[in-house]
Amino acid sequence: MRMDILTPAARSRYDTYVEHLRACPECPRGAGRCTMGAQLVRRYLEAIRRR
């Protein structure tokens, strides 16, 4: 993913999501997310759509 095209808000939300994935035992590698992971993805997508 090209991080140079993300706004600061989108970058921050993406970084938060990635940190969550690394720490969450409920978010498997690959498909599927826990409730918090799904919420973080929605926030990230909202941020990139505002560009």
C-alpha distance matrix in Angstrom:
0.0 3.8 6.1 9.0 9.3 9.7 13.4 14.9 15.8 12.5 11.0 14.2 14.0 10.6 12.1 15.3 14.0 12.5 15.9 17.7 16.3 17.4 20.8 21.7 23.9 23.8 20.1 20.0 17.3 16.2 17.7 19.6 19.5 22.4 23.6 22.0 18.6 19.0 20.1 17.1 14.8 17.2 17.2 13.5 13.7 16.9 15.4 12.7 15.6 17.9 16.2
3.8 0.0 3.8 5.5 6.2 7.7 11.4 13.1 14.8 12.0 10.3 13.9 14.6 11.7 13.0 16.5 15.9 14.7 17.7 19.9 19.0 20.0 23.2 24.4 26.9 26.9 23.3 23.5 20.9 20.0 21.4 23.0 22.7 25.3 26.2 24.2 21.1 21.5 22.1 18.9 16.9 18.9 18.3 14.5 14.8 17.4 15.2 12.4 15.4 17.0 14.7
6.1 3.8 0.0 3.8 5.5 5.5 8.7 9.7 11.7 9.4 7.1 10.6 11.9 9.4 10.3 13.8 14.0 13.1 15.6 18.0 17.9 18.7 21.6 23.0 25.9 26.1 22.7 23.5 21.2 20.8 22.1 23.3 22.3 24.5 25.1 22.7 19.9 20.6 20.7 17.2 15.8 17.8 16.6 12.9 14.0 16.1 13.4 11.4 14.9 15.9 13.7
9.0 5.5 3.8 0.0 3.8 5.7 8.2 9.6 12.5 10.8 9.0 12.4 14.3 12.6 13.3 16.7 17.4 16.6 18.9 21.5 21.5 22.3 25.1 26.6 29.6 29.8 26.5 27.3 25.0 24.5 25.8 26.9 25.9 28.0 28.4 25.9 23.3 23.8 23.6 20.2 18.9 20.4 18.8 15.3 16.2 17.7 14.6 12.5 15.6 16.0 13.2
9.3 6.2 5.5 3.8 0.0 3.8 6.6 9.4 11.5 9.5 9.0 12.8 13.9 12.4 14.2 17.2 17.5 17.4 20.0 22.0 22.1 23.4 26.1 27.2 30.2 29.9 26.5 27.5 25.4 24.4 25.2 26.2 25.3 27.5 27.5 25.3 22.7 22.7 22.3 19.3 17.6 18.5 17.1 13.7 13.8 15.1 12.3 9.6 12.3 12.8 9.7
9.7 7.7 5.5 5.7 3.8 0.0 3.8 6.4 7.9 5.7 5.7 9.2 10.2 9.3 11.3 13.9 14.4 14.9 17.3 19.1 19.6 21.1 23.5 24.4 27.6 27.3 24.1 25.4 23.8 23.0 23.5 24.1 22.7 24.6 24.3 21.9 19.7 19.7 19.0 15.9 14.6 15.5 13.7 10.3 11.1 12.1 9.0 7.0 10.4 10.6 8.4
13.4 11.4 8.7 8.2 6.6 3.8 0.0 3.8 5.4 5.2 6.0 8.5 9.9 10.5 12.1 14.2 15.3 16.4 18.2 19.9 21.1 22.7 24.5 25.5 28.9 28.6 25.6 27.4 26.2 25.6 25.9 26.0 24.2 25.6 24.8 22.2 20.5 20.5 19.1 16.1 15.5 15.8 13.2 10.7 11.8 11.7 8.0 7.4 10.4 9.3 7.3
14.9 13.1 9.7 9.6 9.4 6.4 3.8 0.0 3.8 5.5 5.0 6.1 8.6 9.8 10.5 12.2 14.2 15.3 16.4 18.3 20.0 21.2 22.7 24.1 27.7 27.6 25.0 27.1 26.0 26.0 26.5 26.2 24.0 25.0 24.3 21.2 19.9 20.5 18.7 15.5 15.8 16.4 13.3 11.1 13.3 13.1 9.3 10.0 13.1 11.8 10.6
15.8 14.8 11.7 12.5 11.5 7.9 5.4 3.8 0.0 3.8 5.4 5.2 6.3 8.6 10.0 10.6 12.4 14.4 15.5 16.6 18.6 20.3 21.5 22.3 25.9 25.5 23.1 25.5 24.9 24.8 24.8 24.1 21.7 22.4 21.2 18.3 17.3 17.6 15.5 12.6 13.1 13.2 9.9 8.4 10.8 10.0 6.5 8.4 11.3 10.0 10.1
12.5 12.0 9.4 10.8 9.5 5.7 5.2 5.5 3.8 0.0 3.8 5.4 5.1 6.1 8.6 9.8 10.5 12.3 14.2 15.3 16.6 18.6 20.2 20.8 24.2 23.6 20.8 22.9 22.0 21.6 21.6 21.3 19.2 20.4 19.7 17.0 15.4 15.4 14.0 11.0 10.5 11.1 8.5 5.7 7.9 8.3 5.0 5.7 9.2 9.2 9.1
11.0 10.3 7.1 9.0 9.0 5.7 6.0 5.0 5.4 3.8 0.0 3.8 5.5 5.1 6.1 8.6 9.9 10.6 12.3 14.2 15.4 16.7 18.6 19.8 23.3 23.3 20.4 22.2 21.0 21.0 21.7 21.6 19.6 20.9 20.7 17.8 15.9 16.8 15.7 12.2 12.0 13.6 11.2 8.2 10.8 11.9 8.8 8.9 12.6 12.8 12.0
14.2 13.9 10.6 12.4 12.8 9.2 8.5 6.1 5.2 5.4 3.8 0.0 3.8 5.5 5.1 6.2 8.7 10.0 10.6 12.3 14.4 15.6 16.8 18.1 21.8 21.9 19.5 21.8 21.2 21.6 22.2 21.6 19.0 19.7 19.2 15.9 14.6 15.9 14.4 10.8 11.8 13.3 10.4 8.4 11.9 12.4 9.6 11.0 14.5 14.2 14.2
14.0 14.6 11.9 14.3 13.9 10.2 9.9 8.6 6.3 5.1 5.5 3.8 0.0 3.8 5.4 5.0 6.2 8.7 9.9 10.5 12.5 14.5 15.6 16.1 19.7 19.3 16.9 19.4 19.1 19.2 19.4 18.4 15.8 16.4 15.7 12.7 11.3 12.3 10.7 7.1 8.2 9.6 6.9 5.2 8.9 9.7 7.8 9.6 12.7 13.1 13.9
10.6 11.7 9.4 12.6 12.4 9.3 10.5 9.8 8.6 6.1 5.1 5.5 3.8 0.0 3.8 5.4 5.1 6.3 8.6 9.8 10.6 12.6 14.5 15.2 18.5 18.3 15.3 17.3 16.3 16.4 17.0 16.7 14.6 16.0 16.1 13.4 11.0 12.2 11.7 8.1 7.8 10.3 8.8 5.9 8.9 11.1 9.4 9.7 13.2 14.4 14.6
12.1 13.0 10.3 13.3 14.2 11.3 12.1 10.5 10.0 8.6 6.1 5.1 5.4 3.8 0.0 3.8 5.4 5.1 6.2 8.6 9.9 10.8 12.6 14.2 17.6 18.1 15.5 17.4 16.5 17.3 18.5 18.2 15.9 16.9 17.3 14.2 12.1 14.2 13.8 10.0 10.7 13.5 11.7 9.3 12.7 14.5 12.5 13.2 16.7 17.5 17.5
15.3 16.5 13.8 16.7 17.2 13.9 14.2 12.2 10.6 9.8 8.6 6.2 5.0 5.4 3.8 0.0 3.8 5.5 5.2 6.2 8.8 10.1 10.8 12.0 15.7 16.0 13.9 16.5 16.4 17.5 18.2 17.1 14.2 14.4 14.5 11.0 9.7 12.1 11.2 7.6 9.5 12.1 10.2 9.1 12.7 14.1 12.7 14.3 17.4 18.1 18.8
14.0 15.9 14.0 17.4 17.5 14.4 15.3 14.2 12.4 10.5 9.9 8.7 6.2 5.1 5.4 3.8 0.0 3.8 5.4 5.0 6.3 8.8 10.0 10.3 13.7 13.4 10.9 13.3 13.2 14.0 14.4 13.4 10.7 11.5 12.0 9.1 6.7 9.1 9.2 5.7 6.7 10.0 9.3 8.0 11.1 13.3 12.7 13.7 16.5 18.0 18.9
12.5 14.7 13.1 16.6 17.4 14.9 16.4 15.3 14.4 12.3 10.6 10.0 8.7 6.3 5.1 5.5 3.8 0.0 3.8 5.3 5.1 6.4 8.8 10.0 13.1 13.6 10.8 12.4 11.5 12.7 14.2 13.9 11.9 13.2 14.6 12.0 9.2 11.9 12.7 9.4 9.7 13.3 12.8 10.8 13.6 16.2 15.3 15.6 18.8 20.4 20.7
15.9 17.7 15.6 18.9 20.0 17.3 18.2 16.4 15.5 14.2 12.3 10.6 9.9 8.6 6.2 5.2 5.4 3.8 0.0 3.8 5.5 5.2 6.5 8.6 12.1 13.4 11.4 13.5 13.1 15.2 16.6 15.9 13.3 13.7 15.0 11.9 10.1 13.5 13.7 10.6 12.1 15.4 14.4 13.1 16.4 18.4 17.4 18.3 21.5 22.7 23.1
17.7 19.9 18.0 21.5 22.0 19.1 19.9 18.3 16.6 15.3 14.2 12.3 10.5 9.8 8.6 6.2 5.0 5.3 3.8 0.0 3.8 5.4 5.2 5.8 9.5 10.1 8.5 11.3 12.0 13.9 14.8 13.3 10.3 10.1 11.4 8.4 6.9 10.6 11.0 8.6 10.5 13.7 13.3 12.8 15.8 17.8 17.4 18.7 21.4 22.8 23.8
16.3 19.0 17.9 21.5 22.1 19.6 21.1 20.0 18.6 16.6 15.4 14.4 12.5 10.6 9.9 8.8 6.3 5.1 5.5 3.8 0.0 3.8 5.5 5.4 8.1 8.7 6.1 8.1 8.2 10.3 11.6 10.8 8.6 9.5 11.8 9.9 7.2 10.6 12.2 10.1 10.7 14.3 14.8 13.7 16.1 18.8 18.7 19.3 21.9 23.9 24.7
17.4 20.0 18.7 22.3 23.4 21.1 22.7 21.2 20.3 18.6 16.7 15.6 14.5 12.6 10.8 10.1 8.8 6.4 5.2 5.4 3.8 0.0 3.8 6.0 8.2 10.3 8.5 9.6 9.2 12.2 14.3 13.8 12.0 12.6 15.1 13.0 10.8 14.3 15.7 13.3 14.2 17.9 17.9 16.6 19.3 21.9 21.4 21.9 24.8 26.6 27.0
20.8 23.2 21.6 25.1 26.1 23.5 24.5 22.7 21.5 20.2 18.6 16.8 15.6 14.5 12.6 10.8 10.0 8.8 6.5 5.2 5.5 3.8 0.0 3.8 6.5 9.1 8.7 10.6 11.5 14.5 16.0 14.8 12.3 11.8 14.0 11.8 10.7 14.5 15.5 13.6 15.3 18.6 18.5 17.9 20.8 23.0 22.6 23.7 26.5 28.0 28.9
21.7 24.4 23.0 26.6 27.2 24.4 25.5 24.1 22.3 20.8 19.8 18.1 16.1 15.2 14.2 12.0 10.3 10.0 8.6 5.8 5.4 6.0 3.8 0.0 3.8 5.4 5.6 8.3 10.2 13.0 13.7 11.9 9.3 8.3 10.9 9.4 8.5 12.0 13.5 12.5 14.0 17.1 17.6 17.5 20.0 22.2 22.5 23.6 26.0 27.7 29.0
23.9 26.9 25.9 29.6 30.2 27.6 28.9 27.7 25.9 24.2 23.3 21.8 19.7 18.5 17.6 15.7 13.7 13.1 12.1 9.5 8.1 8.2 6.5 3.8 0.0 3.8 5.6 7.0 9.6 12.6 13.4 11.7 10.0 9.0 12.2 11.8 11.0 14.0 16.1 15.6 16.7 19.7 20.7 20.7 22.7 25.1 25.7 26.6 28.9 30.9 32.1
23.8 26.9 26.1 29.8 29.9 27.3 28.6 27.6 25.5 23.6 23.3 21.9 19.3 18.3 18.1 16.0 13.4 13.6 13.4 10.1 8.7 10.3 9.1 5.4 3.8 0.0 3.8 6.1 9.6 11.6 11.3 8.8 7.0 5.7 9.2 9.7 9.0 11.4 13.8 14.0 14.9 17.5 19.0 19.4 21.0 23.3 24.4 25.3 27.2 29.3 30.9
20.1 23.3 22.7 26.5 26.5 24.1 25.6 25.0 23.1 20.8 20.4 19.5 16.9 15.3 15.5 13.9 10.9 10.8 11.4 8.5 6.1 8.5 8.7 5.6 5.6 3.8 0.0 3.8 6.6 8.3 8.3 6.4 4.7 5.6 9.2 9.4 7.2 9.5 12.4 12.0 12.2 15.2 16.8 16.6 18.1 20.8 21.8 22.3 24.2 26.6 27.9
20.0 23.5 23.5 27.3 27.5 25.4 27.4 27.1 25.5 22.9 22.2 21.8 19.4 17.3 17.4 16.5 13.3 12.4 13.5 11.3 8.1 9.6 10.6 8.3 7.0 6.1 3.8 0.0 3.8 5.9 6.8 6.4 6.9 8.8 12.5 13.0 10.5 12.3 15.6 15.1 14.6 17.7 19.7 19.0 20.0 23.1 24.0 24.1 26.0 28.7 29.7
17.3 20.9 21.2 25.0 25.4 23.8 26.2 26.0 24.9 22.0 21.0 21.2 19.1 16.3 16.5 16.4 13.2 11.5 13.1 12.0 8.2 9.2 11.5 10.2 9.6 9.6 6.6 3.8 0.0 3.8 6.7 8.1 9.2 11.7 15.2 15.3 12.2 13.9 17.1 16.0 14.9 18.3 20.1 18.7 19.7 23.1 23.7 23.2 25.4 28.2 28.7
16.2 20.0 20.8 24.5 24.4 23.0 25.6 26.0 24.8 21.6 21.0 21.6 19.2 16.4 17.3 17.5 14.0 12.7 15.2 13.9 10.3 12.2 14.5 13.0 12.6 11.6 8.3 5.9 3.8 0.0 3.8 6.7 8.9 12.2 15.4 15.9 12.5 13.3 16.7 15.9 14.0 17.2 19.5 17.9 18.2 21.7 22.7 21.8 23.6 26.7 27.3
17.7 21.4 22.1 25.8 25.2 23.5 25.9 26.5 24.8 21.6 21.7 22.2 19.4 17.0 18.5 18.2 14.4 14.2 16.6 14.8 11.6 14.3 16.0 13.7 13.4 11.3 8.3 6.8 6.7 3.8 0.0 3.8 7.0 10.6 13.4 14.6 11.5 11.3 15.0 15.0 12.8 15.4 18.2 17.2 17.0 20.4 21.9 21.2 22.5 25.7 26.7
19.6 23.0 23.3 26.9 26.2 24.1 26.0 26.2 24.1 21.3 21.6 21.6 18.4 16.7 18.2 17.1 13.4 13.9 15.9 13.3 10.8 13.8 14.8 11.9 11.7 8.8 6.4 6.4 8.1 6.7 3.8 0.0 3.8 7.0 9.8 11.5 8.9 8.6 12.3 13.0 11.5 13.7 16.6 16.4 16.4 19.3 21.2 21.1 22.2 25.2 26.7
19.5 22.7 22.3 25.9 25.3 22.7 24.2 24.0 21.7 19.2 19.6 19.0 15.8 14.6 15.9 14.2 10.7 11.9 13.3 10.3 8.6 12.0 12.3 9.3 10.0 7.0 4.7 6.9 9.2 8.9 7.0 3.8 0.0 3.8 6.5 7.8 5.3 5.7 9.2 9.9 9.3 11.6 14.0 14.3 15.0 17.5 19.2 19.7 21.1 23.6 25.3
22.4 25.3 24.5 28.0 27.5 24.6 25.6 25.0 22.4 20.4 20.9 19.7 16.4 16.0 16.9 14.4 11.5 13.2 13.7 10.1 9.5 12.6 11.8 8.3 9.0 5.7 5.6 8.8 11.7 12.2 10.6 7.0 3.8 0.0 3.8 5.5 5.1 6.2 8.7 10.0 10.7 12.5 14.4 15.4 16.6 18.6 20.2 21.4 22.7 24.9 26.9
23.6 26.2 25.1 28.4 27.5 24.3 24.8 24.3 21.2 19.7 20.7 19.2 15.7 16.1 17.3 14.5 12.0 14.6 15.0 11.4 11.8 15.1 14.0 10.9 12.2 9.2 9.2 12.5 15.2 15.4 13.4 9.8 6.5 3.8 0.0 3.8 5.5 5.2 6.3 8.7 10.0 10.8 12.6 14.4 15.5 16.8 18.7 20.4 21.4 23.2 25.6
22.0 24.2 22.7 25.9 25.3 21.9 22.2 21.2 18.3 17.0 17.8 15.9 12.7 13.4 14.2 11.0 9.1 12.0 11.9 8.4 9.9 13.0 11.8 9.4 11.8 9.7 9.4 13.0 15.3 15.9 14.6 11.5 7.8 5.5 3.8 0.0 3.8 5.4 5.0 6.2 8.7 9.9 10.6 12.4 14.3 15.4 16.7 18.7 20.2 21.6 23.8
18.6 21.1 19.9 23.3 22.7 19.7 20.5 19.9 17.3 15.4 15.9 14.6 11.3 11.0 12.1 9.7 6.7 9.2 10.1 6.9 7.2 10.8 10.7 8.5 11.0 9.0 7.2 10.5 12.2 12.5 11.5 8.9 5.3 5.1 5.5 3.8 0.0 3.8 5.4 5.1 6.3 8.8 10.0 10.6 12.4 14.4 15.5 16.8 18.5 20.5 22.3
19.0 21.5 20.6 23.8 22.7 19.7 20.5 20.5 17.6 15.4 16.8 15.9 12.3 12.2 14.2 12.1 9.1 11.9 13.5 10.6 10.6 14.3 14.5 12.0 14.0 11.4 9.5 12.3 13.9 13.3 11.3 8.6 5.7 6.2 5.2 5.4 3.8 0.0 3.8 5.5 5.1 6.3 8.8 10.0 10.6 12.5 14.5 15.6 16.6 18.8 21.0
20.1 22.1 20.7 23.6 22.3 19.0 19.1 18.7 15.5 14.0 15.7 14.4 10.7 11.7 13.8 11.2 9.2 12.7 13.7 11.0 12.2 15.7 15.5 13.5 16.1 13.8 12.4 15.6 17.1 16.7 15.0 12.3 9.2 8.7 6.3 5.0 5.4 3.8 0.0 3.8 5.4 5.1 6.3 8.7 9.9 10.7 12.6 14.6 15.5 17.0 19.6
17.1 18.9 17.2 20.2 19.3 15.9 16.1 15.5 12.6 11.0 12.2 10.8 7.1 8.1 10.0 7.6 5.7 9.4 10.6 8.6 10.1 13.3 13.6 12.5 15.6 14.0 12.0 15.1 16.0 15.9 15.0 13.0 9.9 10.0 8.7 6.2 5.1 5.5 3.8 0.0 3.8 5.4 5.1 6.2 8.7 9.9 10.7 12.6 14.4 15.8 17.8
14.8 16.9 15.8 18.9 17.6 14.6 15.5 15.8 13.1 10.5 12.0 11.8 8.2 7.8 10.7 9.5 6.7 9.7 12.1 10.5 10.7 14.2 15.3 14.0 16.7 14.9 12.2 14.6 14.9 14.0 12.8 11.5 9.3 10.7 10.0 8.7 6.3 5.1 5.4 3.8 0.0 3.8 5.4 5.1 6.1 8.6 9.9 10.7 12.3 14.5 16.3
17.2 18.9 17.8 20.4 18.5 15.5 15.8 16.4 13.2 11.1 13.6 13.3 9.6 10.3 13.5 12.1 10.0 13.3 15.4 13.7 14.3 17.9 18.6 17.1 19.7 17.5 15.2 17.7 18.3 17.2 15.4 13.7 11.6 12.5 10.8 9.9 8.8 6.3 5.1 5.4 3.8 0.0 3.8 5.4 5.1 6.2 8.7 10.1 10.6 12.6 15.1
17.2 18.3 16.6 18.8 17.1 13.7 13.2 13.3 9.9 8.5 11.2 10.4 6.9 8.8 11.7 10.2 9.3 12.8 14.4 13.3 14.8 17.9 18.5 17.6 20.7 19.0 16.8 19.7 20.1 19.5 18.2 16.6 14.0 14.4 12.6 10.6 10.0 8.8 6.3 5.1 5.4 3.8 0.0 3.8 5.5 5.1 6.3 8.9 10.1 11.0 13.5
13.5 14.5 12.9 15.3 13.7 10.3 10.7 11.1 8.4 5.7 8.2 8.4 5.2 5.9 9.3 9.1 8.0 10.8 13.1 12.8 13.7 16.6 17.9 17.5 20.7 19.4 16.6 19.0 18.7 17.9 17.2 16.4 14.3 15.4 14.4 12.4 10.6 10.0 8.7 6.2 5.1 5.4 3.8 0.0 3.8 5.4 5.1 6.4 8.7 10.2 11.7
13.7 14.8 14.0 16.2 13.8 11.1 11.8 13.3 10.8 7.9 10.8 11.9 8.9 8.9 12.7 12.7 11.1 13.6 16.4 15.8 16.1 19.3 20.8 20.0 22.7 21.0 18.1 20.0 19.7 18.2 17.0 16.4 15.0 16.6 15.5 14.3 12.4 10.6 9.9 8.7 6.1 5.1 5.5 3.8 0.0 3.8 5.4 5.3 6.2 8.8 10.5
16.9 17.4 16.1 17.7 15.1 12.1 11.7 13.1 10.0 8.3 11.9 12.4 9.7 11.1 14.5 14.1 13.3 16.2 18.4 17.8 18.8 21.9 23.0 22.2 25.1 23.3 20.8 23.1 23.1 21.7 20.4 19.3 17.5 18.6 16.8 15.4 14.4 12.5 10.7 9.9 8.6 6.2 5.1 5.4 3.8 0.0 3.8 5.6 5.2 6.5 9.3
15.4 15.2 13.4 14.6 12.3 9.0 8.0 9.3 6.5 5.0 8.8 9.6 7.8 9.4 12.5 12.7 12.7 15.3 17.4 17.4 18.7 21.4 22.6 22.5 25.7 24.4 21.8 24.0 23.7 22.7 21.9 21.2 19.2 20.2 18.7 16.7 15.5 14.5 12.6 10.7 9.9 8.7 6.3 5.1 5.4 3.8 0.0 3.8 5.5 5.4 7.3
12.7 12.4 11.4 12.5 9.6 7.0 7.4 10.0 8.4 5.7 8.9 11.0 9.6 9.7 13.2 14.3 13.7 15.6 18.3 18.7 19.3 21.9 23.7 23.6 26.6 25.3 22.3 24.1 23.2 21.8 21.2 21.1 19.7 21.4 20.4 18.7 16.8 15.6 14.6 12.6 10.7 10.1 8.9 6.4 5.3 5.6 3.8 0.0 3.8 5.4 5.7
15.6 15.4 14.9 15.6 12.3 10.4 10.4 13.1 11.3 9.2 12.6 14.5 12.7 13.2 16.7 17.4 16.5 18.8 21.5 21.4 21.9 24.8 26.5 26.0 28.9 27.2 24.2 26.0 25.4 23.6 22.5 22.2 21.1 22.7 21.4 20.2 18.5 16.6 15.5 14.4 12.3 10.6 10.1 8.7 6.2 5.2 5.5 3.8 0.0 3.8 5.5
17.9 17.0 15.9 16.0 12.8 10.6 9.3 11.8 10.0 9.2 12.8 14.2 13.1 14.4 17.5 18.1 18.0 20.4 22.7 22.8 23.9 26.6 28.0 27.7 30.9 29.3 26.6 28.7 28.2 26.7 25.7 25.2 23.6 24.9 23.2 21.6 20.5 18.8 17.0 15.8 14.5 12.6 11.0 10.2 8.8 6.5 5.4 5.4 3.8 0.0 3.8
16.2 14.7 13.7 13.2 9.7 8.4 7.3 10.6 10.1 9.1 12.0 14.2 13.9 14.6 17.5 18.8 18.9 20.7 23.1 23.8 24.7 27.0 28.9 29.0 32.1 30.9 27.9 29.7 28.7 27.3 26.7 26.7 25.3 26.9 25.6 23.8 22.3 21.0 19.6 17.8 16.3 15.1 13.5 11.7 10.5 9.3 7.3 5.7 5.5 3.8 0.0
